[in-house]
């Protein structure tokens, strides 16, 4: 990722990031380093603009002495981009701390998506993937849209509103906090994404069921790559493995548009490991003046701090922290967990015992959506071909019916 090609070195990204996080600081550039701009912290350290909200940085060092008596910290350096240091000044020291794992697919190794699947997954896995995709299309009115270079502002706002709804739903199920959902970070993303999409430095990829988003991915773009920044899917569609289906649709778009890399970026997930062709580490680089005792001291203090964070992350303390902060921020609610008993029926109960309901129109029955979708996965029928009933005078028993399958769902308190 050349600095001139990086969305994170673009003036739009840096100006909006500065507005949200360092409004009273000055952005500075230095002649000894190309590709990264900095701001000065209260501790007289220089941090890269964007800090850890970038998804990858690279830089080139030059033999110019304006680094003297200073310490610089660069988050999210990508080692596989071969950051050039061959012309670095002799007085410069660089400490590197491995932080988050990263995963990407080299698309230029494959002719098309079929070639990629053939060389990446077993026959059995490929069959399962096709099954998930076919069943999703069979049961729902699925469409996709890539917003890249153009998007209506009203539609953009609606997508971002749905984005947050799906994120809240997803992480409430996981019961962990998610940094990008913090008010300050989300406000930044919502403001920066729109102009970057118009500049073709970012995109929104959306999977719809009718007109409702069920998967949304926010991406950054370079000339030859797509970088997955934030992705979420509607957990009500989990039975269809919507996460993999969404990734394959994005992958197909990348092949159709002749991109060379699909980068899943930082953070470990099983699907990233299974789909990638390269695993790498995001590095934090600390650049310091070897002849300055104070600069060297600051550099090693921060290096040890980053190494401690890595150690704690390997011990899963980050997961415990995210779970703790989620529980701390969540309002105390009455326990709503219920046991659910699902069984197959041979015939429908008598019609006078049943009341037909529409879970899309009557919002009080939204909690049934996931169970209806799971039923659709088994019945392999369009949503419009099934009927949903509740038992008369009973809000705990529901019946789902197609012409091939009948199922009863009972909520047991």
SEDREN-209008 format. One line per field, with one value per residue: x, y, z of N, C-alpha, C in turn; residue number from 1. Coordinates in steps of 0.02 Angstrom, whole numbers. Each point is the difference from the previous one (the first is absolute). Layout:
<pts>
n.x = X_... $
n.y = Y_... $
n.z = Z_... $
ca.x = X_... $
ca.y = Y_... $
ca.z = Z_... $
c.x = X_... $
c.y = Y_... $
c.z = Z_... $
pos = NUM_... $
</pts>
This chain:
<pts>
n.x = 42_12_38_18_-1_24_-59_47_35_-61_-3_-48_32_57_-32_-38_52_36_-52_-2_66_24_-58_35_15_64_-20_51_40_40_56_12_-66_-11_-62_26_-57_18_-17_11_13_-38_18_-10_-48_23_-67_-6_-18_-54_59_-39_-25_64_1_52_63_31_66_33_59_16_59_-49_33_-60_27_52_15_-25_-61_-3_-66_8_-65_-13_65_-2_27_-56_-8_45_-19_17_55_11_-36_-15_-7_65_-23_-38_-41_-15_-49_-10_-64_-1_-55_-42_-28_26_-48_26_-33_50_-42_56_-6_-60_-28_-39_-61_-18_50_-18_-64_16_41_-56_-55_-16_-11_6_51_24_-18_26_52_0_-5_43_38_-8_8_50_22_-7_23_45_-23_56_29_48_34_46_6_22_15_-56_-34_-65_3_-62_16_52_-39_-45_50_26_-63_-11_56_-17_-60_30_43_-49_-37_52_20_-65_-2_54_-36_27_41_-12_66_-13_-35_57_-34_59_13_-62_2_62_-15_-53_43_48_-45_-45_42_23_-65_-15_54_-42_1_-66_-34_-64_8_-59_-18_-50_-48_-27_-24_5_49_30_42_45_39_37_21_66_22_44_48_33_-23_-36_-11_-17_-37_-65_-16_-63_-32_-60_4_-55_52_18_-59_-3_36_-40_42_1_-66_0_47_-35_-52_32_20_-61_-21_44_-18_-63_29_27_-24_56_-31_-24_2_-1_61_1_22_2_-20_-34_-52_32_14_-64_-16_47_43_-8_36_-15_45_-48_46_19_19_56_2_64_24_42_14_-67_24_-30_21_58_-1_-26_45_45_-21_-9_60_22_-29_22_59_-12_-23_53_38_-31_10_61_-5_-26_44_13_-11_35_44_-6_3_51_29_-15_15_55_0_-12_-59_-11_-11_-64_10_19_52_-19_-25_25_-59_36_-57_9_-48_-43_-42_-34_3_-57_-30_-51_56_1_47_-11_66_17_56_-7_-65_-4_27_-55_-4_38_-11_-51_27_42_-53_-32_54_8_-64_9_54_-41_-48_51_-36_-27_21_-17_31_20_-29_-14_-9_-45_9_-63_2_52_40_-4_-52_45_-33_51_-27_25_1_61_-10_-13_8_6_-6_24_-18_47_-40 $
n.y = -59_30_45_12_-65_14_-27_-27_8_-15_60_-31_-58_32_40_-51_-40_50_14_-67_-6_45_28_-3_-55_4_-13_-41_21_-53_31_-24_13_-43_21_35_28_49_-12_54_-51_-2_-63_45_-44_-26_3_-55_42_-9_0_-33_55_-3_-25_40_3_38_-4_55_-22_63_11_21_48_9_-60_41_-37_-38_-17_-48_-2_-55_5_-64_-12_-4_-52_-28_65_-34_25_51_-29_-15_56_-38_55_3_61_-31_-10_-63_6_-65_13_-67_18_22_-60_-8_5_-26_14_-33_43_33_-42_28_-42_-29_14_-31_30_56_-12_-17_53_19_-27_-46_-56_-30_40_-11_-63_4_32_-42_-48_31_12_-62_-23_42_-13_-63_21_40_61_-35_57_22_45_21_38_19_61_-28_44_-9_63_3_-33_40_50_-23_-9_58_22_-35_29_55_-4_-19_51_39_-23_6_59_12_-35_31_52_34_46_49_12_-28_-30_17_44_9_-66_-16_55_-20_-64_22_43_-44_-47_47_48_-49_-15_64_-3_-52_25_-8_-49_-8_-61_-3_-48_-3_-3_-3_47_-55_40_-56_35_32_20_33_23_-6_45_-38_14_-45_31_-46_44_-57_54_1_-58_-6_-50_-8_-6_31_13_-12_-29_54_4_51_-12_-66_-1_44_-37_-52_36_21_-62_-18_51_-21_-63_18_30_-61_-6_18_38_-49_55_-53_27_41_-46_-47_-31_-54_38_48_-40_-22_64_15_37_51_-24_55_42_34_44_14_52_-3_60_-6_52_-42_62_-4_10_61_9_-26_37_51_-12_-14_55_33_-21_8_59_8_-21_40_46_-15_-1_54_21_-26_31_31_42_9_-65_-14_44_-24_-59_19_35_-54_-42_38_2_-64_22_0_-59_-9_-56_-2_-33_-35_-55_-25_-26_-31_-12_-54_27_-48_30_49_35_-10_21_-23_-38_18_46_16_4_64_-35_14_-10_-51_57_-12_-24_56_-18_-9_56_-7_-15_51_37_-24_13_60_1_-28_44_43_47_36_55_19_-59_32_-32_52_-43_27_-34_-8_63_-8_37_-63_-15_-16_5_-32_21_-51_-9_7_51_-28_58_-25_64_-26_57_-30_29 $
n.z = 0_-57_30_-64_10_60_16_39_-56_-22_-28_-35_-1_-14_-43_-20_-4_-25_-38_-5_-9_-43_15_56_-33_-13_-62_10_-48_-11_-15_62_-5_-49_-9_51_23_41_63_37_42_56_-15_-48_-11_-57_-6_-37_-47_36_30_44_-27_-14_-60_11_21_-43_2_-17_24_14_-28_41_33_-29_10_1_54_-48_20_-48_3_-36_1_4_11_-66_31_-25_16_37_60_-38_22_-63_-3_52_37_8_15_-46_53_-14_44_-6_11_-5_-32_-46_-5_-61_-46_-55_-56_-28_-25_-10_51_-10_-44_45_20_-55_-31_31_-8_-62_4_30_-25_44_-34_59_14_-61_10_61_-26_-51_47_40_-53_-23_61_8_-62_19_58_-25_-5_-15_17_-39_34_-44_54_-59_21_23_38_1_23_-22_-56_-5_21_-43_-44_18_-3_-56_-20_35_-28_-57_9_21_-50_-42_25_-2_-57_-21_21_-51_23_-43_-6_-60_49_27_35_29_1_21_37_14_8_34_26_13_10_11_21_41_8_4_40_7_61_-5_31_-16_22_-31_42_-44_47_-61_39_38_22_-22_-39_37_-48_44_-60_3_-44_-30_-40_36_54_31_49_27_14_-16_26_-19_29_-26_66_-20_-40_62_-1_-38_57_17_52_-12_-3_50_31_-19_19_54_12_-17_38_44_-14_3_52_-10_62_30_46_38_38_40_-3_53_42_48_-55_15_-22_34_50_-5_-7_44_-35_41_51_32_25_30_-20_62_-36_35_-26_14_33_-28_-19_5_61_-2_-62_16_56_-32_-47_47_32_-57_-18_62_-5_-63_21_53_-43_-37_53_23_-61_2_58_-53_28_-64_-8_55_-23_-63_31_37_-49_-36_49_2_-67_-1_-15_64_-25_-1_29_-63_21_-53_25_-56_-10_-45_-30_-38_-37_4_40_-30_56_33_-54_39_3_-64_10_-62_1_-5_5_-65_1_39_20_35_-63_3_62_-42_-22_50_38_-27_4_61_7_-27_39_45_-6_-7_30_-49_28_-61_0_54_50_39_49_40_55_-12_24_-41_36_14_-40_-48_-57_-30_-57_-35_-65_26_43_59_33_60_20_56_28_36_41 $
ca.x = -42_40_-31_-42_-57_-33_-55_13_41_-40_-16_-68_3_39_-35_-58_26_24_-59_-33_41_53_-20_44_69_24_28_67_37_72_37_35_-47_-53_-57_-36_0_-2_-19_39_-41_19_62_52_8_-33_-40_-26_-68_-42_18_-20_-59_21_3_65_45_68_38_69_44_50_57_-9_6_-52_-25_43_-29_-72_-22_-59_-36_-42_-44_-26_46_-8_68_3_7_72_17_70_44_69_33_-15_57_34_-17_-69_-15_-70_-26_-60_-39_-56_-62_-57_9_-36_-12_-20_-1_32_-47_35_23_-56_-32_-66_-23_-4_69_17_-35_27_67_1_-45_-14_-62_-56_-10_-28_-70_-36_-5_-51_-65_-21_-17_-61_-57_-15_-35_-64_-47_-9_12_67_36_59_19_63_0_71_4_-62_-51_-46_13_-55_8_60_-19_-42_44_39_-45_-8_65_5_-51_26_57_-26_-31_53_44_-42_1_66_8_65_1_34_26_-26_-67_5_-30_51_25_-53_-11_54_-13_-59_17_55_-15_-36_45_48_-35_-2_68_19_49_-38_-62_-47_-29_-61_-43_-69_-58_-44_35_27_69_12_72_30_73_34_66_45_27_58_-7_-3_-23_-57_16_-60_10_-52_-51_-50_-58_-58_6_-60_14_60_-7_20_71_-1_66_38_-34_18_70_7_-28_51_56_-20_5_71_23_-32_31_72_42_54_0_-55_33_-48_25_22_-45_-6_-62_12_-11_57_55_-18_-6_57_61_56_-9_53_-11_4_55_6_70_21_60_30_69_44_48_-35_-19_-71_-36_8_-38_-71_-12_0_-59_-58_9_-19_-73_-32_13_-45_-67_1_-1_-67_-46_10_-31_-72_-24_-38_-69_-29_-11_-57_-60_-11_-24_-69_-45_1_-38_-68_-48_-26_-65_-26_22_-50_16_-52_12_-41_-9_-20_-15_-35_-69_-23_-57_-16_-56_-63_3_-30_49_56_-8_55_35_51_53_30_-45_-13_68_6_20_66_43_-8_33_54_-29_-31_55_26_-51_7_60_-18_-54_25_-57_0_-34_-71_-37_-12_-48_18_-60_6_-57_-50_6_64_56_62_5_-6_3_24_-25_8_-35_42_25_-36_43_-26_50_-31_43_-15_26 $
ca.y = 59_61_53_41_-41_-20_43_27_60_48_59_-7_-43_31_60_-19_-32_55_36_-40_-26_47_64_55_-17_16_-56_17_-48_3_-18_-64_-55_9_-46_7_64_-9_54_-3_-11_37_-28_16_-55_13_-56_5_22_-59_-49_-69_-3_-18_-73_-17_54_-15_62_-3_43_38_22_71_-2_35_-45_7_10_-13_-70_-5_-63_-13_-58_-40_-6_-64_-23_-31_52_15_68_9_34_-6_66_30_30_-45_16_-19_-66_-21_-57_-27_-44_-33_10_-40_-38_22_-54_26_-46_24_-19_-9_-69_-40_25_26_-25_-73_-24_11_-49_-66_-7_21_-40_-68_-9_0_69_38_-20_33_71_7_-14_58_53_-19_2_70_27_-35_19_73_42_26_41_33_63_29_73_15_56_38_-23_52_14_-26_-73_-11_6_-57_-59_5_-13_-73_-27_0_-46_-68_-7_-7_-65_-51_0_-18_-73_-21_30_33_67_5_68_41_22_56_59_41_-34_-7_67_8_-43_23_61_-8_-49_29_30_-48_-39_42_3_-70_-24_-41_-25_-38_-58_-17_-56_16_-43_53_64_4_-25_-56_-2_63_2_63_-16_50_-20_27_-12_-71_-43_16_-14_-8_38_-20_-41_-27_-31_-9_-66_-39_-39_-40_-68_-1_17_62_30_-27_20_70_4_-25_50_52_-30_-1_69_15_-31_34_67_-10_17_-49_-21_10_0_-4_46_-23_-39_-71_-37_-63_6_34_-49_-50_29_41_-30_27_25_47_34_72_20_69_20_57_27_45_24_-43_40_37_-44_7_-31_-73_-21_1_-54_-66_-3_-15_-68_-48_6_-37_-71_-22_-6_-61_-56_-4_-21_-72_-32_12_51_48_-27_10_71_19_-27_40_66_-8_-9_62_51_-23_13_-61_-19_-63_-58_-16_-64_-50_-62_-6_-69_-1_-68_-8_-24_-34_39_62_-2_23_70_44_11_37_69_16_63_24_24_60_56_7_1_-35_-69_1_-50_-63_2_-49_-67_-7_-8_-68_-43_7_-36_-71_-10_23_31_73_27_14_-63_-30_33_0_3_-9_-36_46_15_-25_37_-39_-53_25_-52_20_-50_2_-59_-60_-5_36_1_36_31_17_35_-26_45 $
ca.z = 0_-3_39_-43_-18_61_22_67_-9_-38_39_27_59_54_25_40_61_43_26_51_53_23_-31_20_-16_-68_-38_-23_-42_11_-61_6_-11_-49_5_63_35_72_46_62_59_59_26_-50_-47_-63_-21_-68_-7_-10_52_-14_-42_-68_-10_-29_-19_-22_-2_-26_38_-37_40_16_73_38_52_58_66_-3_-1_-44_7_-59_8_-56_-56_-34_-18_-66_-51_-6_18_-21_48_-25_1_65_33_45_69_14_24_-13_38_-32_44_-33_36_-21_-62_-59_-49_-65_-57_-61_-53_-64_-5_-25_-61_16_65_-2_7_70_42_-16_28_70_41_-20_-38_47_22_-56_-6_54_-16_-53_30_38_-46_-36_46_15_-59_-8_54_6_-59_15_-48_28_-31_20_-6_-11_-47_-1_47_22_71_41_2_41_70_17_5_62_56_2_19_72_25_-7_45_68_4_-2_59_57_2_23_66_6_-28_-64_-1_-54_18_45_-32_-33_-59_-49_-29_-49_-58_-38_-37_-47_-52_-58_-50_-26_-51_-60_-26_-14_50_46_-29_41_-35_37_-21_18_-7_-26_6_67_4_45_10_-21_8_-16_-26_-27_-65_-35_-72_-16_56_42_70_41_62_48_-32_45_-32_43_32_-15_-60_14_-25_-70_-2_-38_1_-56_-62_-11_-20_-69_-46_-4_-37_-70_-24_-8_-62_-57_-8_-12_57_12_70_46_65_55_50_65_42_-19_-6_-35_-72_-31_-6_-50_-67_-19_-29_38_68_17_63_3_44_23_-6_41_-30_50_-10_41_37_51_55_13_-56_7_58_-19_-49_32_43_-41_-28_52_9_-55_10_54_-29_-41_47_29_-54_-9_58_-8_45_-40_-3_66_8_-42_31_61_-18_-26_57_39_-35_-13_54_32_-26_25_-38_-52_-32_5_-35_-60_-24_-71_-22_-64_3_-60_-27_36_47_-28_-21_50_53_-27_-24_-45_16_-47_44_-28_12_72_28_64_-14_-31_33_-35_-66_-5_-2_-66_-48_9_-30_-73_-21_-4_-49_-66_-33_4_59_-17_-4_66_43_70_42_72_29_28_72_27_-31_10_-49_-68_-51_-67_-47_-73_-27_10_68_52_59_58_43_64_47_66_51 $
c.x = 44_-36_-46_-64_-43_-58_14_48_-36_-20_-69_0_34_-34_-59_22_24_-58_-31_44_55_-15_47_74_16_29_67_27_74_36_34_-46_-54_-56_-42_6_-11_-32_37_-47_25_66_58_19_-37_-35_-24_-72_-43_10_-23_-66_17_-1_64_38_65_37_70_41_52_54_-2_-6_-57_-36_35_-40_-76_-13_-67_-31_-49_-39_-11_45_-6_67_4_4_72_15_75_40_73_38_-10_64_32_-19_-70_-3_-74_-15_-66_-35_-58_-63_-54_17_-41_-3_-21_1_36_-43_36_32_-53_-31_-66_-21_-5_69_23_-31_29_67_4_-39_-9_-65_-61_-16_-30_-74_-42_-10_-53_-70_-26_-24_-66_-62_-20_-39_-69_-52_-16_13_66_28_61_12_65_-4_73_4_-63_-49_-43_7_-55_6_61_-16_-42_42_39_-44_-11_65_5_-51_27_59_-23_-29_52_39_-40_-3_67_15_71_-6_42_21_-32_-70_1_-21_52_24_-54_-15_53_-14_-57_16_52_-19_-31_47_50_-32_-2_68_27_59_-34_-63_-43_-28_-58_-36_-70_-44_-58_38_34_72_6_75_29_75_26_71_40_29_66_-11_-14_-30_-63_17_-64_12_-49_-52_-48_-55_-56_1_-63_9_60_-3_25_74_12_68_43_-30_18_71_10_-29_49_59_-15_4_73_28_-29_32_76_45_50_-1_-67_29_-54_22_10_-54_-10_-73_14_-7_58_57_-14_3_65_54_62_-23_59_-17_0_53_-8_75_13_68_30_71_46_49_-32_-23_-75_-42_3_-42_-75_-16_-5_-58_-61_5_-22_-75_-37_11_-43_-71_-5_-4_-69_-52_6_-32_-76_-28_-40_-73_-35_-17_-61_-66_-18_-29_-70_-49_-5_-45_-73_-45_-25_-71_-23_23_-54_15_-55_25_-48_-2_-27_-13_-38_-70_-19_-57_-8_-54_-64_2_-28_47_55_-20_61_30_51_56_36_-43_-11_66_7_21_69_46_-5_42_54_-27_-34_54_32_-48_5_61_-15_-52_22_-58_7_-38_-74_-42_-14_-53_22_-65_20_-62_-47_8_63_57_66_10_-16_9_24_-19_18_-36_40_20_-44_40_-34_59_-35_52_-21_32_23 $
c.y = 62_56_43_-36_-17_46_34_60_53_58_-5_-39_37_61_-18_-36_53_36_-38_-15_47_70_58_-13_18_-63_21_-56_11_-25_-68_-60_19_-49_8_72_-11_59_-11_-7_41_-24_11_-60_17_-64_10_24_-61_-52_-70_-5_-6_-76_-19_62_-27_67_-13_50_33_25_76_4_33_-47_11_17_-12_-76_-3_-70_-7_-64_-35_3_-70_-26_-29_51_23_73_11_38_-1_66_34_28_-49_12_-19_-71_-15_-62_-22_-48_-29_7_-47_-42_30_-56_31_-55_34_-23_-14_-69_-45_33_34_-32_-76_-31_9_-53_-70_-11_16_-47_-70_-3_5_71_42_-17_35_74_13_-12_60_56_-14_3_72_32_-32_25_75_34_37_41_31_66_24_76_22_54_42_-30_60_10_-28_-76_-18_2_-59_-63_3_-10_-75_-35_-5_-47_-72_-12_-10_-69_-56_-3_-8_-76_-25_24_25_70_0_72_45_26_57_64_41_-32_-5_66_14_-41_26_62_-12_-45_32_33_-49_-46_39_4_-69_-23_-42_-24_-31_-56_-25_-59_15_-62_47_66_9_-27_-57_-13_64_-4_68_-17_63_-27_33_-14_-74_-44_28_-22_0_34_-21_-41_-29_-32_-8_-71_-42_-45_-46_-71_-7_16_64_35_-23_22_72_6_-24_48_58_-24_0_70_19_-31_36_68_-2_25_-56_-28_14_-10_-1_41_-33_-38_-71_-22_-63_7_34_-49_-50_29_32_-41_26_22_46_32_76_17_72_16_62_23_52_19_-38_40_42_-48_3_-32_-76_-27_-3_-58_-67_-7_-19_-69_-52_2_-39_-75_-29_-10_-63_-62_-10_-22_-75_-40_12_52_54_-22_12_74_23_-26_40_68_-3_-5_63_53_-20_14_-66_-13_-65_-57_-22_-67_-51_-64_-5_-73_2_-72_1_-27_-35_39_63_-13_25_75_47_12_48_71_16_68_16_31_61_62_13_-6_-37_-73_-3_-54_-69_-5_-54_-71_-13_-11_-70_-52_1_-38_-75_-12_15_26_76_24_11_-64_-32_41_-7_11_3_-36_51_5_-28_34_-39_-54_29_-58_31_-55_16_-62_-65_-11_42_-6_40_27_21_31_-19_45_-38 $
c.z = 0_37_-42_-19_61_17_66_-2_-40_45_32_64_57_29_45_64_49_32_60_60_25_-28_15_-15_-72_-32_-29_-45_12_-62_5_-14_-50_14_62_25_74_35_65_59_58_30_-48_-42_-64_-23_-72_0_-19_54_-20_-39_-74_-5_-36_-21_-28_-6_-28_40_-44_47_10_76_40_50_67_64_2_0_-37_8_-59_12_-67_-62_-30_-25_-70_-56_-6_11_-10_52_-23_3_67_31_51_73_20_26_-13_42_-31_48_-40_42_-25_-62_-56_-51_-66_-52_-58_-59_-66_-7_-34_-61_15_67_1_9_72_45_-10_34_75_45_-28_-39_46_23_-57_-10_54_-15_-53_29_39_-46_-37_46_19_-57_-8_50_2_-66_10_-57_35_-36_30_-12_-2_-54_-2_51_19_75_45_6_43_74_23_9_65_61_7_22_76_32_-1_46_72_11_4_65_65_7_26_72_11_-30_-63_-10_-52_14_51_-36_-39_-64_-53_-35_-53_-62_-43_-40_-54_-59_-62_-50_-29_-53_-66_-33_-21_43_53_-36_54_-43_42_-32_26_-3_-14_6_68_1_51_9_-29_13_-22_-18_-15_-65_-15_-74_-15_55_33_71_40_67_54_-37_52_-41_51_28_-11_-61_10_-28_-71_-8_-39_-2_-59_-67_-17_-24_-72_-51_-8_-42_-75_-30_-12_-64_-61_-13_-1_57_13_72_33_70_55_61_68_38_-25_0_-40_-75_-35_-11_-55_-71_-25_-37_37_70_16_68_-11_52_22_-1_43_-27_48_-20_47_42_55_55_13_-55_5_58_-16_-46_34_49_-41_-31_52_14_-54_7_55_-27_-42_45_29_-52_-13_57_1_49_-37_-5_66_11_-40_29_63_-18_-29_58_42_-32_-11_60_28_-24_33_-44_-49_-34_13_-33_-58_-21_-71_-20_-65_12_-65_-34_40_52_-33_-13_52_59_-22_-19_-43_17_-53_41_-27_13_74_37_66_-10_-36_29_-34_-64_-7_-5_-68_-53_5_-31_-77_-26_-9_-55_-71_-42_4_61_-13_-1_67_38_73_41_73_25_33_76_31_-37_7_-53_-70_-48_-65_-49_-72_-26_10_72_47_65_56_42_63_47_71_53_62 $
pos = 1_2_3_4_5_6_7_8_9_10_11_12_13_14_15_16_17_18_19_20_21_22_23_24_25_26_27_28_29_30_31_32_33_34_35_36_37_38_39_40_41_42_43_44_45_46_47_48_49_50_51_52_53_54_55_56_57_58_59_60_61_62_63_64_65_66_67_68_69_70_71_72_73_74_75_76_77_78_79_80_81_82_83_84_85_86_87_88_89_90_91_92_93_94_95_96_97_98_99_100_101_102_103_104_105_106_107_108_109_110_111_112_113_114_115_116_117_118_119_120_121_122_123_124_125_126_127_128_129_130_131_132_133_134_135_136_137_138_139_140_141_142_143_144_145_146_147_148_149_150_151_152_153_154_155_156_157_158_159_160_161_162_163_164_165_166_167_168_169_170_171_172_173_174_175_176_177_178_179_180_181_182_183_184_185_186_187_188_189_190_191_192_193_194_195_196_197_198_199_200_201_202_203_204_205_206_207_208_209_210_211_212_213_214_215_216_217_218_219_220_221_222_223_224_225_226_227_228_229_230_231_232_233_234_235_236_237_238_239_240_241_242_243_244_245_246_247_248_249_250_251_252_253_254_255_256_257_258_259_260_261_262_263_264_265_266_267_268_269_270_271_272_273_274_275_276_277_278_279_280_281_282_283_284_285_286_287_288_289_290_291_292_293_294_295_296_297_298_299_300_301_302_303_304_305_306_307_308_309_310_311_312_313_314_315_316_317_318_319_320_321_322_323_324_325_326_327_328_329_330_331_332_333_334_335_336_337_338_339_340_341_342_343_344_345_346_347_348_349_350_351_352_353_354_355_356_357_358_359_360_361_362_363_364_365_366_367_368_369_370_371_372_373_374_375_376_377_378_379_380_381_382_383_384_385_386_387_388_389_390_391_392_393_394_395_396_397_398_399_400_401_402_403_404_405_406_407_408_409_410_411_412_413 $
</pts>
